[in-house]
Amino acid sequence: MGRSEELFERAKRVIPGGVNSPVRAFGSVGLTPRFISRADRQKIYDADGRAYTDYVGSWGPMILGHNHPVVREAVERAVKDGLSFGAATEHEVEMAELVCGAVPSVELVRMVNSGTEAVMSAVRAARGFTDRDKLVKFAGCYHGHSDAMLVKAGSGVMTAGVPDSAGVPASCARDTLTAAYNDLESVELLFAENPGRIAAVIVEPVAANMGVVEPAGGFLKGLRRLCDENGAALIFDEVITGFRLAFGGAQERYGVEADLVTYGKIIGAGMPVGAYGGRREIMERVAPVGSVYQAGTLSGNPVAMAAGLAQLRYLREHPEVYAHIESLGRRLRAGLREAAPGCAVTGAGSLCCLFFTPGPVVDYTTAKAADTARFARYFRFLLDRGIYTAPSQFEALFLSDAHTEGDVDALAACIADFFRTEKN
Ligand code: PMP
């Protein structure tokens, strides 16, 4: 038995399913998870000392690659001054100035500790501002694990084939209405059926939790129009896309401004961070100035802020990072199209996805058509050859600045091998 297997046996005795987040479990691909002991640049190393080229990147935050010296040194400096004060710090001001400076629609921003918290809080702000209860989300979009968001969610919920979570009171889920991604008519219909009752529409501007699904031309602009016509807030969940698809995120890339925006892991560079922000008149409703209550002992933690600031400043000062990861993304998608006949290849910028279905994949229903048993065989083939990807069909391949053309060519070649072996 390898060290990962040993650790997993121990873990299962004391942690539900042996993991602290279900997306880390390898159950759906018929394996035990690899326990990771360290990571550097585009490589991660498991407890048995095996090296893998990593296309998960801690699910998004490691856009510069693992253990980037600029981030590590900023953390080392911050740690020397103490870990947490539960009081205001200069780091937080600098972080807020940076985010507001990067994203025109964000006039005020509040730090929290995860994407889940960011979304939960943004939704509360939207409800408080509009004095309405109902929300529209899209099937297959994942917005963290708060009660109102676990309705037709993507990511681990989709992988496990659990339609909705137990433990979510019907009263919480009742106000969450679901529309179909890329289908403006489905949103229009919900507005027509619930006049004056919808507080917000929340969307992943590029859906990255049902595999990767790009917004069709006009979809995001159409949502903007529908929200304006109906007095609802448009919330972009940029936990994955923020500072990744461009420095100003999906809003910059697609030229659409949201009223509220949520961020996560990428602004902590791997430390636990989230944030929500947006229009001043909405964010001014948040405590202590307004009556929407939201708080956090560790929010704006100085070490997390130091890590995030180092990464975001690096990105601001090195636009060539975006040029590099964009070109890697294009190269990988072209390679995959050649390597994997009969499969849909999707993506945007440094996010890619290979769907085991001919496609086109445009929403939850078409993503769900993917052959997950075949995906599991593909996943195991890659892992055996030192390539670490998310253990689910319904997640993205994440590229970082540390990846090279050689890496993505090797990935495409390995996938081509898989398709050849499958045939024989
Ligand atoms: N929103 C989106 C779009 C996400 O992808 C995720 C997690 N991957 C979340 C929210 C929740 O973030 P967290 O896991 O940090 O709570």
Residues whose N, C-alpha, C, O or C-beta is under 5 A from the ligand:
A	BS01	PMP	S114 G115 T116 Y142 H143 G144 E204 D237 V239 I240 G264
